[in-house]
Amino acid sequence: MLIRPRRLRKSPIVRELVAETRLSKDMFIYPYFVVPGSNISHGIDAMPGISHFSVDTLLKDVEKSLKLGINKVLLFGVGEEKSEDASSAYSNKSVVVNAISGLKKEFGDDLYIVTDVCTCAYTTHGHCGILHDDYVQNDATVEVLAKMALSHAEAGADMVAPSDMMDGRILGIREKLDSQGFENTSIMSYSIKFASAYYGPFREAADSAPGKGDRKAYQMDFRNPNETMREAFLDEEEGADILMVKPALAYLDIIHRLKENTNLPVACYNVSGEYSMVKAAANNGWIDEQKVVMENMYAFSRAGANIIITYHARDILEKGWM
């Protein structure tokens, strides 16, 4: 035989030499759940290894993350006052605003802060927008999201990440930010966010499950790959800087398809259900956690993701898995 592909698999050194897909710590964004109060660091049962933090304990944990090389975080606010109009979402005294201010004061430009922009954790009904006659009102919700994004930008957020899936929200946020002098605040859009069963543990962590009904009238139908591109291209036209696919593991085909059809950076969100399934199986001794986690990370990168939002980031770097 003249051609023997196994030659390039003979040893670890040559395998590393010819590896076609590579990972870097710079690809990871680490999510945090921030709650009101002080001296709070409380583990989330459904997400082993992930906790609720008050701002003071958040600062200490982020310092540990920075020492590991995690310099990008995604903040979720939990535990704010809930109302029909989600007014606490855009309060200039919200826990997310306080967290942004505290983090920027402590770490400055050494830390890149991304904030989730959605109303689900701030409404009495748990939906991602303003509800009327059991239907989420698109345009009224966009107004709230734009005000929420502005409050985060004013506090010092580097990037806002709307996760609501309302039509036109990227344009609404972009115009609001630009009109107030925040034209350099970036937008990472949850462009392709599916109505997925993989979000279960997150809804416990964020106290954001819908009171009734589901989110299929605004989140995407996982049966429709063509529609995903339409959504992504609309966000690109409206001024998004990064396009995201969520969830990640069950949608590698969508990540790849998006990468092939846009020049923007592509992010994927390795969501709570994907994380918790790995943790549960590992805790029962059914899988090798390190090997499964890293296989997943390489799958995301191989599919085309430039950015990986994952709850595994701390373990990967702290335990030297990469």
Secondary structure in CASP SS format (residue, H / E / C, confidence):
PFRMAT SS
TARGET T0000
AUTHOR 0000-0000-0000
METHOD secondary structure of the structure
MODEL  1
M C 1.00
L C 1.00
I C 1.00
R C 1.00
P H 1.00
R H 1.00
R H 1.00
L H 1.00
R H 1.00
K C 1.00
S C 1.00
P H 1.00
I H 1.00
V H 1.00
R H 1.00
E H 1.00
L H 1.00
V C 1.00
A C 1.00
E C 1.00
T C 1.00
R C 1.00
L C 1.00
S C 1.00
K H 1.00
D H 1.00
M H 1.00
F E 1.00
I E 1.00
Y E 1.00
P E 1.00
Y E 1.00
F E 1.00
V E 1.00
V C 1.00
P C 1.00
G C 1.00
S C 1.00
N C 1.00
I C 1.00
S E 1.00
H E 1.00
G E 1.00
I C 1.00
D C 1.00
A C 1.00
M C 1.00
P C 1.00
G C 1.00
I C 1.00
S E 1.00
H E 1.00
F E 1.00
S C 1.00
V H 1.00
D H 1.00
T H 1.00
L H 1.00
L H 1.00
K H 1.00
D H 1.00
V H 1.00
E H 1.00
K H 1.00
S H 1.00
L H 1.00
K H 1.00
L H 1.00
G C 1.00
I C 1.00
N C 1.00
K E 1.00
V E 1.00
L E 1.00
L E 1.00
F E 1.00
G E 1.00
V C 1.00
G C 1.00
E C 1.00
E C 1.00
K C 1.00
S E 1.00
E C 1.00
D C 1.00
A C 1.00
S H 1.00
S H 1.00
A H 1.00
Y H 1.00
S C 1.00
N C 1.00
K C 1.00
S C 1.00
V H 1.00
V H 1.00
V H 1.00
N H 1.00
A H 1.00
I H 1.00
S H 1.00
G H 1.00
L H 1.00
K H 1.00
K H 1.00
E H 1.00
F H 1.00
G H 1.00
D H 1.00
D H 1.00
L C 1.00
Y E 1.00
I E 1.00
V E 1.00
T E 1.00
D E 1.00
V E 1.00
C C 1.00
T C 1.00
C C 1.00
A C 1.00
Y C 1.00
T E 1.00
T C 1.00
H C 1.00
G C 1.00
H C 1.00
C C 1.00
G C 1.00
I E 1.00
L E 1.00
H E 1.00
D C 1.00
D C 1.00
Y E 1.00
V E 1.00
Q E 1.00
N H 1.00
D H 1.00
A H 1.00
T H 1.00
V H 1.00
E H 1.00
V H 1.00
L H 1.00
A H 1.00
K H 1.00
M H 1.00
A H 1.00
L H 1.00
S H 1.00
H H 1.00
A H 1.00
E H 1.00
A H 1.00
G C 1.00
A C 1.00
D C 1.00
M E 1.00
V E 1.00
A E 1.00
P E 1.00
S C 1.00
D C 1.00
M C 1.00
M C 1.00
D C 1.00
G C 1.00
R H 1.00
I H 1.00
L H 1.00
G H 1.00
I H 1.00
R H 1.00
E H 1.00
K H 1.00
L H 1.00
D H 1.00
S H 1.00
Q C 1.00
G C 1.00
F C 1.00
E C 1.00
N C 1.00
T C 1.00
S E 1.00
I E 1.00
M E 1.00
S E 1.00
Y E 1.00
S E 1.00
I E 1.00
K E 1.00
F E 1.00
A C 1.00
S C 1.00
A H 1.00
Y H 1.00
Y H 1.00
G H 1.00
P H 1.00
F H 1.00
R H 1.00
E H 1.00
A H 1.00
A H 1.00
D C 1.00
S C 1.00
A C 1.00
P C 1.00
G C 1.00
K C 1.00
G C 1.00
D C 1.00
R C 1.00
K C 1.00
A C 1.00
Y C 1.00
Q C 1.00
M E 1.00
D C 1.00
F C 1.00
R C 1.00
N C 1.00
P H 1.00
N H 1.00
E H 1.00
T H 1.00
M H 1.00
R H 1.00
E H 1.00
A H 1.00
F H 1.00
L H 1.00
D H 1.00
E H 1.00
E H 1.00
E H 1.00
G C 1.00
A C 1.00
D C 1.00
I E 1.00
L E 1.00
M E 1.00
V E 1.00
K E 1.00
P C 1.00
A C 1.00
L H 1.00
A H 1.00
Y H 1.00
L H 1.00
D H 1.00
I H 1.00
I H 1.00
H H 1.00
R H 1.00
L H 1.00
K H 1.00
E H 1.00
N H 1.00
T C 1.00
N C 1.00
L C 1.00
P C 1.00
V E 1.00
A E 1.00
C E 1.00
Y E 1.00
N E 1.00
V C 1.00
S H 1.00
G H 1.00
E H 1.00
Y H 1.00
S H 1.00
M H 1.00
V H 1.00
K H 1.00
A H 1.00
A H 1.00
A H 1.00
N H 1.00
N C 1.00
G C 1.00
W C 1.00
I C 1.00
D C 1.00
E H 1.00
Q H 1.00
K H 1.00
V H 1.00
V H 1.00
M H 1.00
E H 1.00
N H 1.00
M H 1.00
Y H 1.00
A H 1.00
F H 1.00
S H 1.00
R H 1.00
A H 1.00
G C 1.00
A C 1.00
N C 1.00
I E 1.00
I E 1.00
I E 1.00
T E 1.00
Y C 1.00
H C 1.00
A H 1.00
R H 1.00
D H 1.00
I H 1.00
L H 1.00
E H 1.00
K C 1.00
G C 1.00
W C 1.00
M C 1.00
END
